[in-house]
Amino acid sequence: MTEDFFPVVYSTLACEALVSRLLPHYDIGMVANCQFWNRGLSDVYLVETDAEKYILRISHLLWRDKSDIDFELELLYFLKQRHIPVAYPLLTKEGKLSVEINAPEGKRYAALFTYAPGNIPVGDLNITQSRKLGEILATLHNESIDFQCPYPRKELNPEYLLDESFQKIATLFEHRNQDLSFLKEVITNIKLQLQDFPKEPPYWVTCWGDPHSGNTHFTPENHVTLFDFDQCGYGWRAFDLGKFLQLGLTVGMSKNVREAFIIGYQSVQELSDIELKSLRVFTQMAQIWMWAISLNYASIHHNSRLDDRYFKMRLEELKRFKSPDCHLY
């Protein structure tokens, strides 16, 4: 008698099977090479034919459902049509943006993307690149006001970004009662400051959700292509700026480079006073959400890192972003 397969929560799909069973759904010709490239919130494979490079992304079961994925793919296809420089998904021969895979752990979804020319900026963005990224984000926000999608997507609002994140953090660090009380107080203050924030265009748009140098390729001529939109959703445009500042501060990006991003954005679309004054709040919100996302990531990759040192580091970063002595830009 043959035993059933042992249950799994994550599997790495074989390149050979992807070439023989999945990639024939696309009209890309003969595949010369397929290799596992990166494991993050999704699995990424580099696909090469004799003529082109592509990126194949396979979703994780524990991060986003099909509706979220469909929303992202529809957004990228829309942005491509609006001439925003994004790595966009290819349609299958059947006219679909994704392919369902019956993986051992459950249904996963594959999408094949154009390859972004250039490379991630070495040593992070310079002033010219940062300003360019700010300009393109502002243009993206302008164009995204017209985006309409039949697939539901969680709004990037305080309930999702803060309340759900707190529940995840508290579950793993319930022994740190005093620190969790501080975190809850920060979340309450953020929600109070945003309770009357305008929730209509141009303040409320479709956000990228993860604007930073690691999600861009620049050519030597400083032509940029954006990718990795799996945190996108309807939200405040100022949140995207807060997310950029949060990541920039975390990695030690220089103040003049952060400032160039804001200047670039405002050269295309001027921010209101209420938005500029709220960037510190959105930076804190981004920090808390990224904290919860990293816990999702760790459940597959490295739970061993989720010790008290990890909690303390994240908490100290949040306190720094909250302090008026921390210059955002």
Secondary structure, DSSP 8 states (H G I E B T S, - for coil): --------S-----HHHIIIIIGGGS----EEEEEEEEESSEEEEEEEESS-EEEEEEE-TTS--HHHHHHHHHHHHHHHHTT--B--B---TTS-S-EEEEETTEEEEEEEEE--SSB--TTS--HHHHHHHHHHHHHHHHHHTT---SS----BSHIIIIIHHHHHHHHH-TT-HHHHHHHHHHHHHHHHHHTT---STTTEEEE-S--SGGGEEE-TT--EEE---TT-EEEEHHHHHHHHHHHHHHTT--HHHHHHHHHHHHHHS---HHHHHTHHHHHHHHHHHHHHHHHHHHHHH-GGG-SHHHHHHHHHHHHHHHSTTS---
